[in-house]
Amino acid sequence: MTCSCSTGTHVQRSRRLGDESGAPFATLSEGELQEAAAILRRHGRLEESHRIAYIGLDEPDRREVLAGRPVPRRAHVQLLDVATGEARDISVDLDRGDLARDEQIDPVVSGQVPLLKEEHVLIRDLLATDERWLAALALRGIHDPATVALAGLSAGRFPIEGEDGRRMARVLGHHQPTPQTMPWAHPIDGLVAYVDLGSRSVAQVIDTGVMPIPQETADYHVPGTFGPERTTQKPIVIQQPQGPSFSFDGDVVSWEKWSLRIGYDMREGLILHGVGFEDAGRVRPIVHRASIAEMLVPYGDPGPVRFWQNYFDTGEYLLGRLVNSLELGCDCVGDITYLDVPIADARGEVKVLPNAVCIHEEDAGVLWKHTEQFTGTSDVRRQRRLVISFFVTVGNYDYGFYWYLYLDGKIEFEAKATGLVFTAAYDDRASRYASELAPGLAAPYHQHLFCARLDMAVDEGPAVVDEVDVTTVPIDGDNTHGTAIGFRATRLTSEKNARRRSHASVDRTWRVSSTTSMNRLGRPVSYVLATEGKPVLLAQPDSVIASRARFATADIWVTAYDVDERYPAGAVVNQSAGEQGLPAFVADDASLDGADLVLWHTFGLTHFPRTEDWPIMPVDTCGFVLRPHDFFDRNPTLDVPASTAACSCTHEEHAHADASHQHHENQHSARREH
């Protein structure tokens, strides 16, 4: 890995998640993953033809945990027999050494388990000898299939004859004449292969006609390709000479007044458990569990080669297992603690992914500030935040997932999208659905949609949720000049009427309030979800992708907590049937009045690629905020000390800063005396 690393002192510390395996919500440890594989073998479920498509913690019911009842330690496994195509959903009881659940997954009713890494090798082997594929390449002047980079992609679920119930992949190619060539610059368009992974055969090769392969290079990774590097940047030095302000107790991190358990899953990636804030001598719960439970990338090119391009990066590809090993001074800067993550492969062998999660502190600008003319005082405090993040690479795109905790009780999530856009050839037909980035090179319009699952626990008790809009007030006897403003709170009482859309013109937010806990003024304590209000899924409501990703057709869903309702698109996503996940969860229209509430929030980016996005895309961001509302009796940061002139700098700079600080202090004292 190469990068322009920041200079200065960088400190790296490492820990491994899962070392506190006795806790109910702790990440499965290396030993527990090995034990789960051993139990599967003893029960004949991990023999030569079996593959683990997914393994993670089978989380217990949080109500049982909070009640202090003992809960079993279990692993959830999705398994595929590559010889027969049979898939199973299994819960492994690690305490008893037995299978607590073992059910067959019906591919027609539910779908297929996630794609396996070895299936990408299978795709390459099959196409390397398929005469139809080789002939199509030859028509395009390509005679060596080894010079074609293949993207084996999830097939979706379309009414294509003969595909129902079959485990399929669809394959697009890009020319890579040398190992150093960036293939995304050279799409082989007009050509797609449909591969039956179950029968290990190529079902179809569809050739809609030869299109010119774009030739302009995109080899940004080769020094000098786009000219010499700039030499104008001076060092930025970040130091914490006394170390970070956070500490660990097992997998639990404490920082300032925050505490939470960090978990990791090969499907969802980073998970935050038991997020709470110390106030009045006790830790007050805010969120029981927070994760990004699904990620959808729907493409908007309806042509015969790409109409099926819609990816569920979480449920189909298990983005958590695609995590990057982060590099100090490049991905994370300053005094860093990395978390290593144990993950089992398809055969149950466990490996540890190093530096998978990065934790550090950042200065975050001004926290609060006021200069008061009547008292002659001027006060300012600096905001800082705890950053918990990881990065994944899913094919051509790279995504950063960043959770931020602030001194004032605010929680923020930010997704960062970068990497390379998926490319095609540009012509008159494509011009309606794609941008031209370089001569003859197209990037189809598409979206990046994330779904956050927020299991709320505002002071732990039962809760209600209100949709809050700002309002204007009519001119009347009280508002004679028409200047009054107000808000309207609408109680969401059941799951079906809690499927909602954002509305930027009324600054719509959603307030989760405790029904049992009040602040000192007698108002319910609450947290507010504030959204960006960008478009959700733009595909037509009756389209196949809208049916499979119904969760993404609304900004907000609210459900009553159910331990089995983990994923917004359903437990099985690859080639899934429609209306799974959230539509099924709300079918009973359960009451939300005084329930344990789960918020599901879809947010993201609609990407019309620019020339500036090529050959590599600068980071684009999206996210949301959870903000306290009447949760605290007053500003919770009144005890934050004033900053000093001490800074992350050299000894000479420290001396200069100290002298400058004394000069300003003298001036300030003189002003106050005056």
C-alpha positions in Angstrom: 0.0 0.0 0.0 1.3 3.5 -0.9 0.1 6.9 0.3 1.3 10.4 1.0 1.5 9.8 4.8 1.3 12.7 7.1 4.5 13.6 8.9 5.1 13.9 12.6 4.7 11.5 15.5 2.2 8.7 14.9 1.4 6.2 17.7 -0.2 2.8 17.0 -1.8 0.5 19.5 -3.5 -2.7 18.7 -6.2 -4.8 20.3 -8.2 -7.8 19.2 -12.0 -7.9 19.2 -13.6 -10.9 20.7 -11.3 -11.4 23.6 -14.2 -10.8 25.9 -16.2 -13.7 24.6 -18.3 -14.2 27.7 -20.3 -11.0 27.3 -23.7 -11.6 25.5 -23.1 -9.1 22.7 -19.3 -9.6 22.3 -17.9 -10.4 18.9 -17.2 -14.1 18.4 -13.7 -14.8 19.4 -11.1 -16.8 17.4 -11.6 -19.7 19.7 -15.4 -19.5 19.4 -15.3 -19.5 15.6 -13.0 -22.5 15.7 -15.4 -24.3 18.1 -18.4 -23.5 15.9 -16.7 -25.0 12.9 -15.8 -28.1 15.0 -19.5 -28.5 16.1 -20.6 -28.2 12.5 -18.1 -31.0 11.5 -19.3 -33.3 14.3 -22.9 -32.9 13.0 -21.9 -33.5 9.3 -22.5 -29.9 8.3 -19.0 -29.0 7.3 -17.8 -31.8 5.2 -15.7 -31.6 2.0 -18.5 -30.0 -0.2 -19.8 -27.6 2.5 -18.9 -23.9 2.5 -19.6 -21.3 5.2 -21.2 -18.4 3.4 -21.7 -16.4 6.6 -20.9 -16.9 10.3 -21.4 -14.4 13.1 -22.9 -13.9 16.5 -26.5 -15.2 16.9 -27.4 -12.3 19.1 -29.6 -12.9 22.1 -32.9 -11.1 22.8 -31.8 -7.8 24.5 -34.8 -8.0 26.8 -33.6 -11.2 28.2 -30.1 -9.7 28.8 -31.5 -6.6 30.4 -33.6 -8.7 32.7 -30.5 -10.5 33.9 -31.5 -13.9 32.6 -28.8 -16.2 31.3 -28.6 -16.4 27.5 -27.0 -19.0 25.3 -23.8 -18.2 23.4 -24.6 -19.0 19.8 -23.2 -18.6 16.3 -25.4 -17.9 13.3 -24.3 -19.8 10.1 -25.4 -19.7 6.5 -24.1 -22.8 4.8 -23.9 -24.0 1.1 -23.3 -27.5 -0.2 -21.5 -26.7 -3.5 -22.1 -30.3 -4.6 -25.9 -30.3 -4.3 -26.7 -26.6 -4.1 -28.5 -27.1 -0.8 -28.3 -24.1 1.6 -29.0 -24.2 5.3 -29.6 -21.7 8.1 -28.0 -22.9 11.3 -27.7 -21.7 14.9 -24.8 -23.3 16.7 -25.1 -23.5 20.5 -21.5 -23.0 21.7 -22.4 -23.8 25.3 -24.0 -27.2 24.6 -22.0 -28.1 21.6 -25.1 -28.7 19.5 -27.2 -27.3 16.7 -30.0 -25.1 18.1 -31.5 -24.6 14.7 -30.9 -26.3 11.4 -33.2 -25.3 8.5 -33.0 -25.6 4.8 -33.2 -22.4 2.8 -35.6 -22.6 -0.1 -34.0 -20.7 -3.0 -37.4 -19.9 -4.6 -39.2 -18.7 -1.4 -36.2 -16.9 0.2 -33.2 -16.7 -2.2 -29.5 -17.7 -2.2 -26.8 -17.4 0.4 -24.0 -14.8 -0.3 -21.5 -15.2 -3.1 -18.4 -17.2 -2.1 -14.9 -16.1 -2.9 -14.2 -19.4 -4.7 -17.1 -18.8 -7.0 -15.2 -15.9 -8.6 -12.4 -18.3 -9.4 -15.0 -20.7 -10.8 -16.4 -18.0 -13.1 -12.9 -17.3 -14.5 -12.3 -21.0 -15.1 -15.6 -21.5 -16.9 -15.4 -18.5 -19.2 -11.8 -19.3 -20.1 -12.9 -22.3 -22.0 -16.4 -21.2 -23.2 -16.4 -21.0 -27.0 -19.1 -18.4 -27.1 -17.2 -16.1 -24.8 -13.9 -16.6 -26.5 -15.5 -15.9 -29.9 -17.0 -12.7 -28.6 -13.7 -11.6 -27.3 -12.0 -12.4 -30.6 -14.5 -10.2 -32.5 -13.2 -7.4 -30.3 -9.5 -8.2 -31.0 -8.9 -9.9 -27.7 -7.4 -13.4 -28.1 -6.1 -14.1 -24.6 -8.9 -14.4 -22.0 -6.3 -13.9 -19.3 -6.1 -10.3 -20.3 -9.8 -9.7 -19.3 -10.6 -8.7 -15.8 -13.9 -10.3 -14.9 -16.5 -8.8 -12.6 -18.7 -11.7 -11.3 -21.7 -10.0 -10.0 -24.9 -10.8 -8.2 -27.6 -11.7 -10.7 -30.7 -10.2 -9.0 -34.0 -11.9 -9.5 -35.7 -11.4 -12.9 -38.3 -13.3 -14.9 -35.7 -14.9 -17.1 -36.6 -18.3 -18.4 -34.9 -21.2 -16.6 -33.3 -19.2 -13.8 -35.9 -19.7 -11.0 -34.2 -21.4 -8.1 -30.8 -21.6 -9.8 -27.7 -20.0 -8.2 -26.6 -17.5 -10.8 -24.0 -14.8 -11.4 -23.7 -12.3 -14.3 -20.3 -11.3 -15.6 -18.9 -8.2 -17.3 -15.4 -7.8 -18.6 -12.7 -5.1 -18.8 -9.6 -5.3 -20.9 -6.3 -5.5 -18.9 -3.5 -6.0 -21.4 -0.8 -5.8 -18.7 -0.9 -6.6 -15.0 -0.3 -2.9 -14.3 -3.1 -1.7 -16.5 -6.1 -0.2 -14.6 -8.9 -2.3 -16.3 -11.8 -0.1 -15.5 -10.6 2.3 -18.2 -11.2 -0.3 -20.9 -14.7 -1.8 -20.6 -15.7 -4.6 -23.0 -19.2 -3.5 -23.7 -22.1 -5.2 -25.5 -21.1 -8.4 -23.8 -22.4 -10.2 -20.7 -22.3 -13.8 -19.5 -24.8 -15.6 -17.3 -23.2 -18.3 -15.2 -25.0 -21.1 -13.4 -22.8 -21.5 -10.3 -24.7 -24.6 -9.1 -24.3 -26.6 -12.3 -20.9 -25.0 -13.0 -21.8 -24.0 -16.5 -22.2 -20.9 -18.6 -26.0 -20.6 -19.2 -25.9 -17.7 -21.7 -23.4 -15.4 -23.5 -25.3 -12.3 -24.7 -23.5 -10.2 -27.4 -25.4 -7.2 -28.5 -22.7 -6.0 -30.9 -19.1 -4.9 -30.9 -18.4 -1.5 -29.4 -15.1 0.3 -29.4 -13.0 -0.4 -26.3 -11.9 3.0 -24.8 -8.2 3.3 -24.9 -7.2 6.3 -22.8 -5.2 5.2 -19.7 -6.4 5.6 -16.1 -3.2 4.3 -14.5 -3.1 6.9 -11.8 -1.2 4.4 -9.6 1.8 4.5 -11.9 4.0 7.5 -10.9 4.2 10.2 -13.6 1.2 9.0 -15.6 -0.5 12.4 -15.0 2.5 14.5 -14.5 4.8 15.2 -11.5 3.5 15.3 -8.0 3.1 18.8 -6.4 5.8 19.8 -3.9 3.9 22.7 -2.1 2.5 20.9 0.9 4.0 21.6 4.3 3.7 19.1 7.1 0.6 18.9 9.3 1.6 17.4 12.6 -0.9 15.8 15.0 0.3 14.7 18.5 -1.1 13.7 21.8 1.9 13.6 24.0 0.0 12.3 27.0 -1.8 9.6 24.9 -5.5 9.4 24.0 -8.4 10.2 26.3 -10.2 6.9 25.8 -9.6 3.6 27.5 -10.6 -0.1 27.0 -12.0 -2.7 29.3 -12.3 -5.7 27.1 -14.3 -4.6 24.1 -15.9 -1.7 26.0 -14.4 1.7 25.2 -14.8 4.7 27.5 -14.2 8.2 26.3 -15.0 11.4 28.2 -18.6 10.6 29.4 -19.3 8.0 26.7 -19.2 4.3 27.0 -20.0 1.6 24.4 -19.1 -1.9 23.3 -17.5 -2.3 19.9 -18.5 -5.3 17.8 -17.7 -6.5 14.3 -19.6 -8.8 11.9 -18.5 -10.1 8.5 -21.9 -9.0 7.1 -22.5 -5.6 8.7 -19.0 -4.7 9.7 -18.8 -2.3 12.7 -21.5 -2.6 15.4 -21.9 -0.3 18.4 -23.6 -1.9 21.4 -24.8 -0.3 24.6 -24.1 3.4 23.7 -24.5 5.5 26.9 -23.5 8.8 28.4 -22.6 9.5 32.0 -24.8 12.1 33.6 -25.5 12.9 37.2 -23.4 10.0 38.4 -24.8 7.2 36.2 -24.5 6.0 32.6 -27.7 6.8 30.8 -28.5 4.5 27.8 -29.1 6.1 24.4 -28.8 3.4 21.8 -28.8 -0.3 22.4 -27.4 -1.3 19.0 -26.3 0.7 16.0 -25.1 -0.6 12.6 -25.4 -0.1 8.9 -27.5 -3.1 8.2 -27.7 -2.9 4.4 -26.1 -1.1 1.5 -27.7 -0.9 -1.9 -26.1 0.3 -5.2 -28.8 0.4 -7.9 -27.7 1.3 -11.5 -29.9 3.2 -13.9 -28.9 1.8 -17.3 -31.9 -0.2 -18.6 -30.1 -1.6 -21.6 -29.9 -5.4 -22.4 -26.3 -5.6 -21.0 -26.8 -3.9 -17.6 -30.5 -3.8 -16.7 -29.9 -6.2 -13.8 -27.1 -4.2 -12.1 -28.3 -3.7 -8.5 -26.0 -4.7 -5.7 -26.8 -5.3 -2.1 -23.2 -5.0 -0.9 -24.0 -6.1 2.7 -26.3 -9.0 2.1 -24.9 -10.3 -1.2 -21.2 -9.6 -0.8 -20.7 -9.4 3.0 -18.9 -6.1 3.0 -17.6 -6.7 6.6 -15.3 -9.4 5.3 -13.9 -7.1 2.6 -12.4 -4.8 5.2 -9.1 -3.0 4.5 -6.1 -3.3 6.8 -5.6 0.4 7.7 -2.3 2.0 7.6 -1.0 4.5 10.2 -0.5 8.0 8.9 -2.5 7.3 5.7 -6.0 6.0 6.6 -5.8 7.2 10.2 -3.6 10.0 11.5 -2.3 10.7 15.0 -2.5 8.5 18.1 -4.4 5.5 16.8 -5.8 2.3 18.4 -6.5 -0.4 15.9 -8.7 -3.4 16.4 -7.9 -6.7 14.8 -10.9 -8.8 13.9 -11.2 -12.6 13.7 -13.2 -14.0 10.8 -13.7 -17.6 9.6 -13.4 -18.5 5.9 -15.6 -20.8 3.9 -13.9 -23.9 5.3 -14.1 -22.7 8.9 -10.4 -21.8 9.2 -10.0 -18.6 11.2 -7.8 -15.7 10.3 -7.3 -12.4 12.0 -7.8 -9.3 9.9 -5.3 -6.8 11.2 -6.0 -3.1 11.8 -9.6 -3.5 10.7 -11.1 -0.8 12.9 -9.5 2.5 13.7 -10.2 4.5 16.9 -8.9 8.0 17.5 -9.8 11.5 18.7 -10.1 14.5 16.5 -10.4 18.2 17.2 -13.9 19.2 15.8 -13.8 23.0 15.9 -15.6 25.3 18.3 -17.9 23.7 20.9 -19.3 26.9 22.2 -18.2 30.5 22.4 -19.5 33.9 23.6 -18.1 37.3 24.2 -20.3 39.2 26.7 -20.3 43.0 26.7 -22.0 43.3 30.2 -19.6 41.1 32.1 -16.5 41.7 30.0 -15.9 38.0 29.6 -15.0 36.0 26.6 -15.1 32.3 26.6 -14.6 29.6 24.0 -14.3 25.8 24.3 -13.1 23.4 21.7 -15.3 20.5 20.5 -13.7 17.1 20.0 -15.0 13.8 18.9 -14.2 10.1 19.1 -13.9 8.5 15.7 -14.6 4.8 15.2 -14.2 3.7 11.6 -13.4 1.1 9.0 -12.9 0.9 5.2 -14.0 -1.7 2.8 -13.3 -2.3 -0.9 -16.3 -3.8 -2.8 -15.1 -4.4 -6.4 -14.4 -1.0 -7.9 -15.7 1.2 -5.1 -14.2 1.9 -1.6 -16.4 2.9 1.3 -15.5 4.4 4.7 -17.9 4.0 7.6 -17.4 6.6 10.4 -19.2 6.8 13.7 -18.6 10.0 15.6 -19.3 10.7 19.3 -19.2 14.3 20.5 -18.7 16.0 23.9 -22.3 17.4 23.9 -24.0 14.0 23.5 -24.4 14.1 19.7 -23.9 10.9 17.7 -23.2 11.2 14.0 -22.6 8.7 11.2 -20.8 9.5 7.9 -20.3 7.3 4.9 -17.4 8.1 2.5 -17.6 6.8 -1.0 -14.4 6.8 -3.2 -12.6 4.4 -5.6 -13.5 3.9 -9.3 -16.8 4.2 -11.0 -18.1 1.2 -12.9 -17.5 1.9 -16.5 -19.1 1.1 -19.9 -18.7 2.3 -23.5 -20.3 5.7 -24.3 -22.6 6.0 -27.4 -25.9 7.7 -28.3 -28.0 5.1 -26.4 -25.9 5.3 -23.3 -25.9 9.2 -23.3 -29.4 9.1 -21.8 -28.3 7.0 -18.8 -24.6 7.7 -18.3 -21.9 10.4 -18.2 -18.9 10.5 -20.6 -15.8 10.7 -18.4 -13.1 10.3 -21.1 -13.3 9.7 -24.8 -15.7 6.9 -25.4 -15.9 6.0 -21.7 -19.2 6.0 -19.8 -20.2 5.8 -16.2 -23.8 4.9 -15.7 -26.0 6.9 -13.3 -26.5 5.1 -10.0 -27.2 5.5 -6.3 -25.4 4.5 -3.1 -28.0 3.9 -0.5 -27.3 2.9 3.1 -29.8 1.6 5.7 -28.9 2.3 9.4 -30.6 0.1 12.0 -30.9 2.1 15.3 -32.2 0.0 18.2 -33.0 2.9 20.5 -32.8 2.8 24.3 -33.4 6.4 25.5 -33.0 6.0 29.3 -33.8 2.3 28.6 -37.5 2.5 29.2 -40.5 2.2 26.8 -40.7 5.0 24.2 -42.8 6.8 21.7 -41.8 8.4 18.4 -43.0 11.7 17.0 -42.6 13.2 13.5 -41.8 16.9 14.0 -42.3 19.6 11.3 -41.7 23.3 11.6 -44.8 25.4 10.9 -45.8 28.9 10.2 -48.5 30.5 12.4 -51.5 32.3 10.8 -52.0 35.9 11.5 -54.6 36.2 14.3 -55.2 38.2 17.4 -52.0 36.8 19.0 -49.9 37.0 15.9 -50.9 40.3 14.4 -47.7 40.9 12.6 -47.3 37.4 11.2 -43.9 36.7 12.8 -44.7 33.7 14.9 -43.3 30.3 14.1 -43.9 26.9 15.7 -43.8 23.1 15.2 -46.2 20.3 14.8 -45.5 16.9 16.4 -47.4 13.9 15.0 -47.3 10.7 17.0 -46.5 7.6 15.0 -48.6 5.0 16.7 -48.2 1.8 14.6 -45.6 0.2 12.3 -47.5 0.8 9.1 -48.0 4.5 9.6 -44.4 4.9 10.6 -43.0 4.4 7.1 -42.1 8.1 6.4 -40.4 10.4 4.0 -38.1 13.3 4.7 -39.3 16.8 4.0 -36.6 19.4 3.9 -38.9 22.4 3.5 -40.4 21.7 7.0 -37.1 20.5 8.5 -38.7 17.2 9.4 -37.1 15.2 12.2 -38.1 12.2 14.3 -38.1 12.4 18.1 -37.8 9.3 20.2 -39.0 10.1 23.7 -39.1 8.0 26.9 -42.5 7.4 28.4 -41.1 7.1 31.9 -38.1 9.5 32.2 -38.5 13.2 32.5 -36.0 16.1 32.7 -36.1 18.6 35.6 -38.8 20.7 33.8 -41.1 17.7 33.5 -40.5 17.1 29.7 -39.8 13.6 28.3 -36.1 13.0 27.7 -35.5 12.3 24.0 -33.1 11.9 21.1 -33.9 13.3 17.6 -32.9 11.8 14.3 -32.0 14.5 11.8 -31.6 13.4 8.2 -30.1 14.9 5.1 -33.3 14.4 3.1 -31.7 13.3 -0.2 -33.5 11.0 -2.6 -34.2 7.4 -1.7 -34.6 4.6 -4.3 -35.4 6.2 -7.6 -36.4 3.0 -9.5 -40.1 2.6 -10.3 -42.2 1.3 -7.4 -43.3 -1.8 -9.3 -39.8 -2.6 -10.5 -38.0 -5.8 -9.4 -35.4 -3.9 -7.5 -38.0 -1.8 -5.6 -39.7 -5.1 -4.6 -36.5 -6.6 -3.3 -35.3 -3.4 -1.7 -38.6 -2.0 -0.4 -36.8 -0.7 2.7 -35.0 1.9 0.4 -38.3 3.4 -0.8 -38.8 5.4 2.4 -36.4 7.5 4.6 -37.7 6.1 7.8 -39.4 3.0 9.1 -40.1 2.4 12.8 -40.7 -1.1 14.2 -41.3 -2.6 17.6 -38.1 -4.5 18.6 -38.0 -8.1 17.6 -34.8 -10.2 18.0 -35.4 -11.9 14.6 -35.7 -8.6 12.7 -32.0 -7.8 11.9 -31.8 -6.9 8.2 -34.0 -4.4 6.3 -33.9 -6.5 3.1 -34.3 -9.9 4.9 -32.0 -12.5 6.2 -31.3 -13.9 2.7 -30.6 -11.3 0.1 -28.8 -12.8 -2.8 -31.4 -13.5 -5.6 -34.1 -12.8 -2.9 -37.8 -12.8 -3.4 -39.6 -9.6 -3.2 -41.2 -7.9 -0.1 -38.8 -9.4 2.4 -37.3 -7.6 5.4 -39.1 -4.5 6.5 -42.4 -5.1 4.5 -42.7 -8.4 6.3 -41.7 -6.9 9.7 -44.5 -4.4 9.6 -47.2 -6.7 8.2 -48.7 -7.2 11.7 -48.8 -3.4 12.2 -47.6 -3.7 15.8 -48.2 -0.8 18.1 -45.4 1.6 18.7 -46.9 3.3 21.8 -44.6 2.6 24.6 -42.6 -0.1 22.7 -38.9 -0.8 22.5 -38.4 1.1 19.2 -36.1 0.4 16.3 -35.5 3.2 13.7 -34.5 2.1 10.2 -33.1 5.1 8.2 -32.2 4.9 4.5 -29.9 7.7 3.2 -27.3 8.1 0.5 -26.0 9.6 -2.7 -27.4 9.8 -6.2 -24.4 9.8 -8.4 -24.3 11.4 -11.8 -20.5 10.9 -12.4 -18.4 14.0 -13.3 -15.2 14.2 -15.2 -13.6 15.1 -11.8 -14.6 11.6 -10.7 -12.1 10.0 -13.1 -9.8 8.2 -13.0 -10.4 8.0 -9.3 -13.2 9.6 -7.4 -12.6 12.1 -4.6 -14.5 11.2 -1.4 -18.2 12.0 -1.4 -20.1 11.8 1.8 -23.6 11.3 3.3 -24.9 10.5 6.8 -27.2 11.5 9.6 -27.2 12.8 13.2 -28.7 11.7 16.5 -29.0 14.7 18.8 -30.2 15.0 22.4 -33.4 16.9 22.9 -34.4 17.7 26.5 -32.2 14.7 27.4 -29.9 16.7 29.7 -31.1 19.3 32.2 -28.6 21.8 30.8 -25.6 22.0 28.4 -23.6 18.9 29.3 -20.3 20.5 28.4 -20.1 23.2 31.0 -17.3 21.3 32.6 -15.2 21.2 29.5 -12.0 23.1 30.3 -10.7 26.0 28.3 -8.0 25.1 25.8 -4.4 26.1 26.4 -1.8 27.1 23.9 -0.3 23.6 24.1 -0.5 22.1 20.6 0.8 19.3 18.4 4.0 20.9 17.4 7.7 21.0 17.8 9.6 22.2 20.9 10.4 25.4 19.2 6.7 25.8 18.2 5.7 25.0 21.8 7.9 27.8 23.0 6.5 30.3 20.5 3.0 29.2 21.4 3.6 29.6 25.1 5.0 33.1 24.6 2.1 34.0 22.3 -0.4 32.6 24.8 1.1 34.8 27.6 0.9 37.8 25.4 -2.8 37.2 24.7 -3.4 36.5 28.4 -1.9 39.9 29.3 -4.0 41.6 26.7 -7.1 39.8 27.9 -6.4 40.8 31.6 -5.9 44.4 30.5 -9.3 44.4 28.7 -11.1 43.0 31.7 -9.6 45.5 34.0 -10.5 48.3 31.6 
